[in-house]
């Protein structure tokens, strides 16, 4: 029953990079944790809302790769907006 929670913590630690915190004081570490949680929530929402085309004769249900979704969301957020150029 706890397996789903374990998978979420694994994604938080490894996929979002919370293995090592980079803040020198507690406040910075707390900010980094909240930023990672926000990133996790945004990426999870994107993964849920994306429609993946399923093959008609396929036996497996395809879904979005969470790790790739995190990388794409990070790239999108870091990209400069066209208005600032």
Backbone as CSV, one residue per row, in Angstrom:
resi,resn,N_x,N_y,N_z,CA_x,CA_y,CA_z,C_x,C_y,C_z
1,UNK,0.817,-1.197,0.000,0.000,0.000,0.000,0.863,1.264,0.000
2,UNK,2.043,1.180,0.549,2.932,2.340,0.614,3.811,2.468,-0.629
3,UNK,3.690,1.545,-1.579,4.585,1.532,-2.730,4.479,2.806,-3.553
4,UNK,3.281,3.358,-3.710,3.109,4.607,-4.459,3.854,5.757,-3.813
5,UNK,3.849,5.810,-2.481,4.578,6.857,-1.768,6.082,6.695,-1.957
6,UNK,6.548,5.465,-1.942,7.969,5.211,-2.157,8.403,5.673,-3.545
7,UNK,7.568,5.459,-4.548,7.899,5.900,-5.901,7.943,7.418,-5.995
8,UNK,7.051,8.100,-5.301,7.060,9.570,-5.292,8.334,10.085,-4.643
9,UNK,8.721,9.511,-3.521,9.956,9.945,-2.861,11.178,9.661,-3.725
10,UNK,11.160,8.541,-4.456,12.278,8.246,-5.361,12.373,9.304,-6.459
11,UNK,11.214,9.689,-7.007,11.213,10.742,-8.032,11.701,12.062,-7.455
12,UNK,11.295,12.380,-6.250,11.757,13.625,-5.629,13.265,13.603,-5.415
13,UNK,13.777,12.489,-4.929,15.196,12.428,-4.620,16.070,12.402,-5.866
14,UNK,15.785,11.495,-6.767,16.699,11.262,-7.871,16.372,12.073,-9.116
15,UNK,15.127,12.105,-9.513,14.772,12.792,-10.748,14.848,14.301,-10.593
16,UNK,14.396,14.817,-9.450,14.412,16.265,-9.239,15.684,16.744,-8.555
17,UNK,16.551,15.863,-8.152,17.853,16.258,-7.635,17.868,16.680,-6.179
18,UNK,17.126,16.001,-5.326,17.138,16.335,-3.901,18.047,15.414,-3.091
19,UNK,18.993,14.779,-3.743,19.922,13.922,-3.002,20.846,14.795,-2.158
20,UNK,21.395,15.811,-2.773,22.258,16.753,-2.071,21.644,18.138,-2.146
21,UNK,21.465,18.761,-1.002,20.952,20.131,-0.977,22.127,21.092,-1.102
22,UNK,21.919,22.180,-1.831,23.012,23.102,-2.105,23.027,24.314,-1.184
23,UNK,21.991,24.485,-0.372,21.914,25.640,0.513,22.860,25.508,1.699
24,UNK,23.452,26.620,2.086,24.381,26.615,3.215,23.655,26.723,4.547
25,UNK,22.480,27.350,4.551,21.734,27.470,5.805,20.368,26.808,5.645
26,UNK,19.674,26.692,6.744,18.394,25.983,6.742,17.361,26.642,5.838
27,UNK,17.348,27.975,5.791,16.360,28.686,4.975,16.562,28.390,3.491
28,UNK,17.805,28.363,3.043,18.073,28.067,1.638,17.713,26.623,1.302
29,UNK,17.993,25.702,2.212,17.628,24.303,1.996,16.104,24.164,1.916
30,UNK,15.408,24.892,2.759,13.941,24.860,2.734,13.400,25.419,1.416
31,UNK,14.014,26.482,0.917,13.605,27.053,-0.374,13.841,26.055,-1.499
32,UNK,14.958,25.351,-1.440,15.267,24.369,-2.476,14.261,23.206,-2.459
33,UNK,13.865,22.794,-1.267,12.880,21.724,-1.150,11.540,22.182,-1.709
34,UNK,11.104,23.396,-1.358,9.838,23.906,-1.881,9.883,24.097,-3.396
35,UNK,11.006,24.534,-3.919,11.139,24.681,-5.370,11.045,23.318,-6.052
36,UNK,11.652,22.309,-5.464,11.577,20.964,-6.038,10.167,20.401,-5.951
37,UNK,9.473,20.663,-4.862,8.092,20.207,-4.741,7.195,20.888,-5.769
38,UNK,7.423,22.178,-5.987,6.660,22.893,-7.006,6.952,22.325,-8.387
39,UNK,8.218,22.084,-8.668,8.603,21.487,-9.944,7.978,20.107,-10.107
40,UNK,7.962,19.325,-9.047,7.351,17.996,-9.084,5.861,18.097,-9.396
41,UNK,5.174,19.036,-8.744,3.733,19.181,-8.972,3.424,19.626,-10.399
42,UNK,4.206,20.572,-10.918,3.990,21.040,-12.293,4.220,19.900,-13.283
43,UNK,5.318,19.184,-13.103,5.636,18.092,-14.025,4.615,16.961,-13.929
44,UNK,4.165,16.659,-12.722,3.146,15.619,-12.563,1.860,16.017,-13.260
45,UNK,1.504,17.287,-13.162,0.286,17.765,-13.829,0.426,17.671,-15.348
46,UNK,1.598,18.047,-15.849,1.848,17.950,-17.290,1.747,16.499,-17.739
47,UNK,2.336,15.586,-16.975,2.289,14.162,-17.343,0.866,13.625,-17.350
48,UNK,0.044,14.075,-16.420,-1.343,13.607,-16.372,-2.172,14.144,-17.528
49,UNK,-1.889,15.372,-17.956,-2.717,16.022,-18.962,-2.310,15.696,-20.402
50,UNK,-1.117,15.182,-20.588,-0.648,14.868,-21.942,-1.377,13.640,-22.452
51,UNK,-1.858,13.732,-23.667,-2.528,12.594,-24.295,-1.505,11.816,-25.112
52,UNK,-1.332,10.559,-24.781,-0.396,9.693,-25.489,-1.203,8.807,-26.435
53,UNK,-0.853,8.847,-27.701,-1.559,8.043,-28.698,-1.235,6.572,-28.463
54,UNK,-2.263,5.792,-28.300,-2.116,4.365,-28.064,-2.289,3.613,-29.383
55,UNK,-1.425,2.640,-29.682,-1.607,1.854,-30.907,-2.868,0.982,-30.805
56,UNK,-3.525,0.794,-31.929,-4.783,0.043,-31.936,-4.583,-1.426,-31.597
57,UNK,-3.473,-1.989,-32.056,-3.244,-3.402,-31.800,-2.268,-3.637,-30.649
58,UNK,-1.964,-2.602,-29.891,-1.013,-2.740,-28.794,-1.622,-3.396,-27.568
59,UNK,-0.795,-4.067,-26.808,-1.285,-4.706,-25.593,-0.873,-3.924,-24.349
60,UNK,0.008,-2.948,-24.511,0.470,-2.160,-23.378,-0.067,-0.739,-23.486
61,UNK,-0.333,-0.131,-22.348,-0.762,1.264,-22.314,0.486,2.131,-22.173
62,UNK,0.689,3.030,-23.111,1.855,3.906,-23.073,1.575,5.112,-22.190
63,UNK,2.601,5.572,-21.498,2.470,6.775,-20.689,3.751,7.593,-20.805
64,UNK,3.716,8.805,-20.294,4.831,9.735,-20.414,5.938,9.333,-19.446
65,UNK,7.177,9.407,-19.914,8.340,9.158,-19.076,8.539,10.367,-18.166
66,UNK,8.449,10.167,-16.838,8.510,11.278,-15.891,9.864,11.984,-15.919
67,UNK,10.919,11.230,-16.035,12.255,11.824,-16.040,12.449,12.736,-17.256
68,UNK,11.987,12.306,-18.412,12.072,13.133,-19.612,11.173,14.355,-19.480
69,UNK,10.009,14.189,-18.854,9.099,15.322,-18.643,9.734,16.368,-17.738
70,UNK,10.462,15.944,-16.714,11.163,16.884,-15.830,12.195,17.668,-16.621
71,UNK,12.970,16.975,-17.451,13.996,17.660,-18.249,13.371,18.659,-19.208
72,UNK,12.256,18.302,-19.849,11.604,19.216,-20.784,10.982,20.413,-20.067
73,UNK,10.400,20.190,-18.899,9.827,21.312,-18.134,10.919,22.269,-17.665
74,UNK,12.047,21.726,-17.220,13.171,22.586,-16.814,13.672,23.418,-17.986
75,UNK,13.807,22.779,-19.130,14.275,23.489,-20.320,13.301,24.590,-20.711
76,UNK,12.007,24.310,-20.627,10.998,25.310,-20.967,11.034,26.490,-19.996
77,UNK,11.187,26.208,-18.701,11.198,27.285,-17.699,12.464,28.127,-17.833
78,UNK,13.584,27.533,-18.139,14.841,28.274,-18.259,14.967,29.047,-19.560
79,UNK,14.126,28.735,-20.534,14.185,29.393,-21.839,13.750,30.857,-21.690
80,UNK,14.507,31.797,-22.266,14.084,33.200,-22.162,12.791,33.435,-22.934
81,UNK,11.965,34.293,-22.380,10.690,34.578,-23.045,10.933,35.427,-24.287
82,UNK,10.093,35.302,-25.315,10.299,36.075,-26.541,10.104,37.580,-26.323
83,UNK,9.413,37.957,-25.271,9.201,39.378,-24.987,10.438,40.055,-24.417
84,UNK,11.325,39.276,-23.771,12.514,39.874,-23.161,13.651,40.035,-24.158
85,UNK,13.527,39.462,-25.335,14.609,39.541,-26.344,14.499,40.796,-27.129
